[in-house]
Amino acid sequence: MPDKTEESKVETAKRGSRQLRGGIGGTLKSDADHFEKDDEHLLKFHGIYQQDDRDTRKDRRADGLGPEHIFMIRCAIPAGAVTADQYLRLDALADRYANGSLRVTTRQGFQFHGVVKRDLKTTIAGINDELITTLSACGDVERNVMACPAPLDDAAHAAMRGLARDIAVELRPKSNAYHEIWLDGEKQISTEPEEPFYGDRYLPRKFKTGIALDTDNCIDAYSYDIGLIARMNQGRVRCFVVVIAGGMGMTHNKGDTFAALAQPLGTIRPDDAVETVRTVAALFRDHGNRADRKHARLKYLLAEWGMDAFRDAFRKATAVRLDDPEPLERIPVDDHMGRHDHNGGRPFYGVFIQNGRIVDKPDCRIKTALKTIVERYRPGVVLTPHQNLLLTNVTAATIDEIERTLVDHGVQPVERLSAARRFSMACPALPTCGLALSESERVMPSIVDRMESELAGLGLRDAPITIRMTGCPNGCARPYTADIAFVGKGPDNYAIYVGGRIEGDRVADLFATDVKMDDFADALRPLLTRWARDRRPDECLGDYYQRLMGIESPRRSISGKEEPTDKAVALKVLP
């Protein structure tokens, strides 16, 4: 492991970037179809990932050509809410400059895929014309701030939405580079530091924040660097329980890397929430690992220090009163799908979007359906942490029309979906993600088809189960908290994890390794068969697995190097 006093190449690039400018502006004006390595890192702060079409790599290489460079652009949308006009503009930009699809992320943002370099500036300007930014949607900064998407009118939900915006504004980079490069803003000359909080190196790695209720953890608060869990009293936020140092990424076969759930730091007053997030981020900024990016997340700093030392450092750094963490019971999760007629006179409707991909296909024209609905009825649109969206500010009569429009375009009502499909998620992976080791989004519908068939044959069609898939172990679709997860290791080679649950309050075990897609059902069948026979009412697979294995304390982390449990499970489930 590198000495922590050393500096990674990314750190060097950040420090020499002139507050995120680098050579981006010059390359934009050139005929080059891509950016050099240092600027590729800087682009992420601007909400851009440089990629290439991996489906064409081999043929292009045979023809003596380099990669077919394309770009992904991500929007930062605190709490995931956009207006009808904003949605329609993003939809049009996707058609004109991207690959004709919009993708809802697992963190309440939108992504454009397949944008070419010459269209980057026009696309980002178009996004900003609708008062949406891509700044800090990626990069070593505070990422998009999440909050429960339900458009309820009570004081608690309103407070969460407002707090998400306040945190986003407080910790958004202050450098004028974004406006200079993408929006033709004037270059500013000032004696004041451009980044009074971040400095010239920003954070060691990404920093993610989510705000949840003690009655609904739909945002998966334990998965992030900091989670604020609101404790309620008569519909208002009484306090926040602060949990820190969650993170889903790890590296296969590296035992010193791990995915972890956030741990309780303490309890704070609602008015101290922004300062609390800022203080935790500042401790991470000043003490995180800048030599080895695989050990640069907050979870590794906490593992090094321990919680007592972190609390002491927090109290020394701020005047915020940090009380002992209040105990939290198992917090349910509402995906907010389907029809919701009672919301203080303002109904809303949740639309399931398979793997978050809003695109027209022959049998399901969901992109056209949503465009038609938004043009006709002008609802608000709120993105959910499960890659779906809510249509808000509508009437009961409008919901009837919305449902008809969706069905007319081949979109199945959520009531017809199996639990396996409704609660499934996948990351984009191939062909666009440069980190993908395996397929994910493109194959997930067929994987769910097979799992649906397997479960239905066992009488488990509607049994509670979450299935997630990622093309690598970095955890973008939060696989390690699912009942079942398929995590890519290589071409048609996956690790299977079992034992999480939708509440996101424990991690799964490594169940099997080096499994081909065609063998998923076979590998899981003995366990599923025993679950069908022995499960308790409403017992999800993860809960059954924990009971079967005699696990009493929820697991909080899992390393990249574990022994699979499939053989131990077989001894318990086979006749």
Secondary structure, DSSP 8 states (H G I E B T S, - for coil): ---TTS--HHHHHHHTSTTTTTTHHHHHHSS-SS--HHHHHHHHHTTEEEEE-TTSHHHHHHTT----EEEEEE-B-GGGEE-HHHHHHHHHHHHHHSSS-EEE-TTS-EEEEEE-GGGHHHHHHHHHHTT-B-TTSSSSSB---EE------SHHHHHHHHHHHHHHHHHS---THHHHHHS-------SS-S-TTTTTT--SS-B-EEEEETTB-TT-GGGSSEEEEEEEETTEEEEEEEEE--B----TT-TT-EEE--EEEEEE-GGGHHHHHHHHHHHHHHHS-SS-GGG-SHHHHHHHH-HHHHHHHHHHH-----B--------------EEE--STT--EEEE--GGGEE-EETTEEHHHHHHHHHHHH--EEEE-TTS-EEEES--HHHHHHHHHHHHHTT---GGGS-HHHHTEEE---TTT-TT-SS--TTTHHHHHHHHHHHHHHTT-TTS---EEEESSTT-TT-GGGSSEEEEEEETTEEEEEE---TT--S--EEEEEEE-GGGHHHHHHHHHHHHHHH--TT--HHHHHHHHTT--S---EEESS----HHHHHHHH--
